[in-house]
């Protein structure tokens, strides 16, 4: 049983850890990483005196909100913990998909809204957007890392509330991008891996697995749900180095720049944009793959160089996204430079 105070203990614990990325990316810059690339991918700073500077002045109920549709409408309605009108907003006979954004984002981003709406359209059931935008955009990257534990603690309570309405854990699907993927893993850890499915869209690496692994309670891995799939598109930069799901898909080898993110570089800012474009590409591929017309088929392989040498051509193929056969393994694939990014196999 998840203890309501455990996420507080974990939040305090991580706040005392030097994750190696101090004074990182000003969240007010809206993806402008030009002045902080050295801090991210260069020499790591060791001073932890800046952790959680300023603190929080709002409650978790204000900072983490849930906006749901029961599939009968595209309009999202706010659902609160212990909502007395829950059965008007959620149909407990259907599964629930929880869509979670990452660092610097909120539920009002156009890409996130598109992901939520396409999940409603193609996956069906109940869909809830998890908005932790204030915590995700709070001050600096390392502060947002700390706030994932606050978010996952409250989200765990929300999932437990859904259980009381009649939604079993195996009918819960979590779809998280970046830190949202790590939040999904934290919730899965809190609930003993009994959640049905987690799709981790380029899980955030810095302070979770980079420069060192912080442990299973902080990051997404295959033990967090009955089925975990990761899609890796900016490995060893913003994203993790290795996917730890039951299945892991590596478009274009999983590294930045992704094929659609290659453009001439004249400044650190454009280099940063290239990485962020690659980081978001996982979410784009997953969203587009919800439509069965768009198929991104990978080949089971040990690594990208082996795939490029054509040594995996006769290996098992599998589809990225919800239409995977869930047989397990690592899959590599190419995507094209232009939407919908499909490549004929």
C-alpha positions as CSV (number, residue, x, y, z in Angstrom):
1,X,0.0,0.0,0.0
2,X,1.3,3.4,-1.0
3,X,1.9,5.7,2.1
4,X,0.8,9.3,1.6
5,X,3.9,10.6,3.2
6,X,6.4,8.6,1.2
7,X,6.5,11.0,-1.7
8,X,7.4,13.8,0.7
9,X,10.4,11.8,2.0
10,X,11.6,11.1,-1.6
11,X,11.2,14.7,-2.6
12,X,13.4,15.8,0.4
13,X,15.9,13.1,-0.5
14,X,16.3,14.1,-4.1
15,X,16.6,17.8,-3.1
16,X,19.7,16.9,-1.2
17,X,21.3,15.1,-4.2
18,X,23.7,16.9,-6.5
19,X,22.4,15.8,-9.9
20,X,25.2,17.6,-11.6
21,X,23.1,20.3,-13.4
22,X,23.0,23.3,-11.2
23,X,21.8,26.7,-12.4
24,X,20.4,25.1,-15.5
25,X,18.1,26.5,-18.3
26,X,16.0,29.5,-17.2
27,X,12.4,28.3,-17.6
28,X,11.3,31.8,-18.6
29,X,13.3,31.5,-21.8
30,X,10.9,29.0,-23.4
31,X,13.4,26.5,-24.7
32,X,16.2,29.0,-25.1
33,X,19.2,27.0,-24.0
34,X,21.9,29.1,-25.6
35,X,23.5,30.4,-22.4
36,X,23.4,27.1,-20.5
37,X,24.6,24.4,-23.0
38,X,28.0,24.3,-21.3
39,X,26.3,23.6,-17.9
40,X,24.4,20.7,-19.5
41,X,26.9,18.9,-21.6
42,X,30.1,20.4,-20.4
43,X,31.7,20.6,-17.0
44,X,29.3,19.6,-14.2
45,X,29.0,22.0,-11.3
46,X,29.1,20.6,-7.8
47,X,27.6,23.5,-5.7
48,X,24.2,22.4,-4.4
49,X,23.5,25.6,-2.5
50,X,21.0,26.7,-5.1
51,X,18.6,23.8,-4.7
52,X,15.0,24.8,-4.5
53,X,15.8,28.5,-4.2
54,X,12.6,30.4,-3.4
55,X,10.5,27.3,-2.4
56,X,6.9,26.9,-3.3
57,X,4.1,29.2,-2.2
58,X,1.2,27.2,-3.7
59,X,-0.5,23.9,-2.7
60,X,-0.2,20.7,-4.6
61,X,-3.9,20.9,-5.4
62,X,-3.2,24.1,-7.3
63,X,0.0,22.9,-8.9
64,X,-1.2,19.5,-10.2
65,X,-4.6,19.3,-11.9
66,X,-6.4,16.7,-13.9
67,X,-8.5,17.5,-17.0
68,X,-10.5,14.6,-18.4
69,X,-12.9,13.4,-21.0
70,X,-15.0,10.2,-20.9
71,X,-14.8,9.9,-24.7
72,X,-18.2,11.4,-25.2
73,X,-16.7,14.8,-26.0
74,X,-13.4,16.4,-26.9
75,X,-13.9,18.9,-24.1
76,X,-11.7,18.3,-21.1
77,X,-13.3,18.9,-17.7
78,X,-11.4,19.3,-14.4
79,X,-11.6,16.3,-12.1
80,X,-10.5,16.8,-8.5
81,X,-9.4,14.2,-6.0
82,X,-12.6,12.7,-4.5
83,X,-14.6,14.6,-7.1
84,X,-18.3,14.2,-6.1
85,X,-19.3,14.4,-9.8
86,X,-16.7,11.9,-10.9
87,X,-19.2,9.6,-12.7
88,X,-20.3,12.5,-14.9
89,X,-16.7,12.9,-16.0
90,X,-15.3,9.4,-16.0
91,X,-16.8,6.2,-17.3
92,X,-15.4,3.5,-15.0
93,X,-16.3,0.7,-17.4
94,X,-13.6,2.0,-19.7
95,X,-9.8,2.4,-19.3
96,X,-8.2,5.7,-18.4
97,X,-5.2,7.1,-20.2
98,X,-3.2,9.7,-18.3
99,X,-1.1,12.0,-20.5
100,X,1.8,13.8,-18.8
101,X,4.0,16.6,-20.2
102,X,7.5,17.3,-19.2
103,X,9.9,20.1,-18.3
104,X,9.0,23.7,-19.4
105,X,5.7,22.5,-20.7
106,X,2.0,22.7,-19.6
107,X,-1.2,21.3,-20.9
108,X,-1.8,24.3,-23.1
109,X,1.0,23.5,-25.5
110,X,-0.4,22.8,-29.0
111,X,1.6,19.5,-29.3
112,X,0.3,18.3,-26.0
113,X,-3.3,19.2,-26.9
114,X,-2.9,17.3,-30.1
115,X,-1.5,14.3,-28.3
116,X,-4.5,14.3,-25.9
117,X,-7.0,14.7,-28.6
118,X,-5.5,12.0,-30.8
119,X,-5.4,9.7,-27.8
120,X,-9.1,10.3,-27.4
121,X,-9.8,9.7,-31.1
122,X,-7.7,6.6,-31.8
123,X,-7.2,5.0,-28.4
124,X,-10.5,5.8,-26.9
125,X,-11.8,5.4,-23.3
126,X,-11.3,8.1,-20.8
127,X,-8.3,10.4,-21.3
128,X,-7.0,12.8,-18.6
129,X,-4.4,15.5,-19.2
130,X,-2.1,15.9,-16.2
131,X,-1.1,19.5,-15.9
132,X,1.8,20.2,-13.6
133,X,2.9,23.3,-15.6
134,X,3.7,25.5,-12.6
135,X,6.0,23.0,-11.1
136,X,7.5,22.0,-14.5
137,X,8.4,25.7,-15.3
138,X,9.5,26.6,-11.8
139,X,12.8,28.4,-11.9
140,X,15.4,26.0,-13.1
141,X,15.7,22.4,-14.4
142,X,16.9,21.0,-11.2
143,X,13.9,22.4,-9.3
144,X,11.6,20.8,-11.8
145,X,13.4,17.5,-11.2
146,X,12.5,17.8,-7.5
147,X,9.0,18.6,-8.3
148,X,8.5,15.4,-10.2
149,X,8.3,13.6,-6.9
150,X,5.6,16.0,-5.7
151,X,3.7,15.5,-8.9
152,X,4.0,11.7,-8.9
153,X,2.9,11.6,-5.3
154,X,-0.3,13.5,-5.9
155,X,-0.9,11.6,-9.2
156,X,-0.6,8.4,-7.3
157,X,-3.4,9.5,-5.0
158,X,-5.5,10.4,-8.1
159,X,-5.0,6.9,-9.6
160,X,-5.9,5.4,-6.3
161,X,-9.1,7.5,-6.3
162,X,-9.9,6.2,-9.8
163,X,-9.5,2.7,-8.4
164,X,-12.3,3.5,-5.9
165,X,-14.6,4.5,-8.7
166,X,-14.2,1.0,-10.3
167,X,-11.2,1.5,-12.7
168,X,-8.7,-1.3,-12.1
169,X,-5.0,-0.6,-12.2
170,X,-4.6,-2.8,-15.2
171,X,-6.8,-0.5,-17.2
172,X,-4.7,2.5,-16.5
173,X,-2.4,3.7,-19.3
174,X,0.2,6.4,-18.7
175,X,1.8,8.4,-21.6
176,X,4.6,10.6,-20.4
177,X,7.1,12.8,-22.3
178,X,10.5,13.7,-20.9
179,X,10.0,14.3,-17.1
180,X,6.5,13.1,-17.6
181,X,7.8,9.7,-18.5
182,X,9.8,9.7,-15.3
183,X,6.8,10.8,-13.3
184,X,4.9,7.8,-14.9
185,X,7.7,5.5,-13.6
186,X,7.5,7.0,-10.2
187,X,3.7,6.4,-10.0
188,X,4.2,2.9,-11.3
189,X,6.9,2.3,-8.6
190,X,4.5,3.7,-5.9
191,X,1.8,1.3,-7.0
192,X,4.0,-1.8,-7.2
193,X,4.2,-2.1,-11.0
194,X,0.5,-3.0,-11.2
195,X,-0.4,-0.3,-13.7
196,X,-1.4,-1.7,-17.1
197,X,0.8,0.2,-19.6
198,X,3.3,3.0,-19.6
199,X,4.6,4.7,-22.8
200,X,7.8,6.7,-22.0
201,X,8.4,9.3,-24.7
202,X,12.1,10.1,-24.6
203,X,12.4,9.9,-20.8
204,X,14.5,12.8,-19.3
205,X,18.0,11.7,-18.5
206,X,19.8,14.5,-16.6
207,X,19.3,14.1,-12.8
208,X,17.5,10.8,-13.3
209,X,20.1,8.5,-14.9
210,X,22.8,11.1,-15.9
211,X,25.5,11.5,-14.7
212,X,24.6,8.7,-12.3
213,X,21.5,6.5,-11.8
214,X,19.4,7.7,-8.9
215,X,17.5,4.5,-8.4
216,X,14.3,2.8,-9.5
217,X,12.1,5.1,-7.3
218,X,13.0,8.1,-9.5
219,X,13.0,6.7,-13.0
220,X,11.0,4.7,-15.5
221,X,11.9,1.0,-16.0
222,X,10.1,-2.2,-16.9
223,X,9.1,-3.0,-13.3
224,X,6.8,0.0,-13.2
225,X,3.9,-1.5,-15.2
226,X,2.8,-4.8,-16.7
227,X,4.0,-3.3,-20.0
228,X,6.5,-0.5,-20.5
229,X,7.5,0.9,-23.9
230,X,10.1,3.6,-24.4
231,X,10.8,5.7,-27.5
232,X,14.3,7.2,-27.4
233,X,15.1,10.2,-29.6
234,X,17.7,12.3,-27.8
235,X,19.8,9.7,-26.0
236,X,22.6,10.9,-23.7
237,X,21.7,14.6,-24.0
238,X,18.2,15.5,-22.8
239,X,17.1,11.9,-22.9
240,X,18.2,8.8,-21.2
241,X,21.1,6.8,-22.7
242,X,19.2,3.4,-22.8
243,X,15.5,2.6,-22.7
244,X,14.6,0.3,-19.8
245,X,11.1,-0.8,-21.0
246,X,9.9,-4.3,-22.0
247,X,10.3,-2.8,-25.5
248,X,12.5,0.1,-26.5
249,X,12.3,1.8,-29.9
250,X,15.3,3.8,-31.2
251,X,14.3,5.9,-34.3
252,X,17.4,6.8,-36.2
253,X,19.5,5.2,-33.5
254,X,17.8,7.2,-30.8
255,X,20.3,10.1,-30.9
256,X,20.1,13.8,-31.7
257,X,19.7,15.2,-34.3
258,X,16.8,13.2,-35.5
259,X,16.4,13.3,-39.3
260,X,13.7,16.0,-39.2
261,X,15.8,18.1,-36.9
262,X,19.0,18.5,-39.1
263,X,19.6,22.0,-40.1
264,X,22.8,24.2,-40.3
265,X,24.2,25.3,-37.0
266,X,25.6,28.8,-36.5
267,X,25.1,29.2,-32.7
268,X,24.7,27.3,-29.5
269,X,21.0,28.4,-29.5
270,X,20.5,26.5,-32.8
271,X,22.3,23.5,-31.4
272,X,20.0,23.6,-28.4
273,X,17.0,23.8,-30.7
274,X,18.2,20.8,-32.6
275,X,18.4,18.8,-29.4
276,X,14.9,19.9,-28.2
277,X,13.5,19.2,-31.6
278,X,14.8,15.6,-31.3
279,X,13.6,15.4,-27.7
280,X,10.0,16.2,-28.9
281,X,10.2,13.9,-31.9
282,X,9.4,10.9,-29.7
283,X,6.1,12.5,-28.8
284,X,5.3,13.3,-32.4
285,X,6.0,9.8,-33.5
286,X,3.9,8.3,-30.8
287,X,1.0,10.7,-31.5
288,X,1.1,10.0,-35.3
289,X,1.4,6.3,-34.6
290,X,-2.0,6.3,-32.9
291,X,-3.5,6.6,-36.3
292,X,-3.2,3.1,-37.8
293,X,-2.4,4.6,-41.2
294,X,1.0,5.7,-39.9
295,X,3.2,2.7,-39.2
296,X,6.7,3.0,-37.8
297,X,8.1,-0.5,-38.0
298,X,11.4,-1.3,-36.3
299,X,13.7,-4.3,-36.6
300,X,14.9,-6.1,-33.5
301,X,18.6,-5.5,-33.3
302,X,21.4,-5.2,-30.8
303,X,22.5,-1.7,-31.8
304,X,22.3,1.0,-34.4
305,X,25.6,0.3,-36.2
306,X,24.5,-3.4,-36.6
307,X,21.2,-2.2,-38.0
308,X,22.9,0.2,-40.5
309,X,25.1,-2.6,-41.7
310,X,22.0,-4.5,-42.7
311,X,22.6,-7.4,-40.3
312,X,19.1,-7.2,-38.8
313,X,17.1,-7.3,-42.0
314,X,15.7,-10.8,-41.3
315,X,15.0,-10.2,-37.7
316,X,11.6,-9.7,-36.1
317,X,9.8,-6.5,-37.0
318,X,7.5,-4.7,-34.6
319,X,5.4,-1.5,-34.6
320,X,6.2,1.5,-32.5
321,X,3.3,2.7,-30.2
322,X,0.1,1.1,-29.1
323,X,0.0,-1.4,-32.0
324,X,3.1,-3.1,-30.9
325,X,2.7,-6.9,-30.4
326,X,4.4,-6.5,-27.0
327,X,6.7,-9.4,-27.5
328,X,9.7,-7.5,-26.0
329,X,13.1,-6.4,-27.2
330,X,15.0,-3.4,-28.6
331,X,14.0,-2.1,-32.1
332,X,15.7,0.2,-34.5
333,X,14.2,2.1,-37.4
334,X,14.6,5.0,-39.7
335,X,12.2,7.9,-40.0
336,X,12.0,10.5,-42.8
337,X,12.6,14.3,-42.6
338,X,9.0,15.3,-43.3
339,X,5.7,14.5,-41.5
340,X,4.4,11.9,-41.0
341,X,8.0,10.7,-41.0
342,X,7.2,7.2,-42.2
343,X,9.8,5.2,-44.2
344,X,8.9,2.2,-46.3
345,X,10.6,-0.9,-44.8
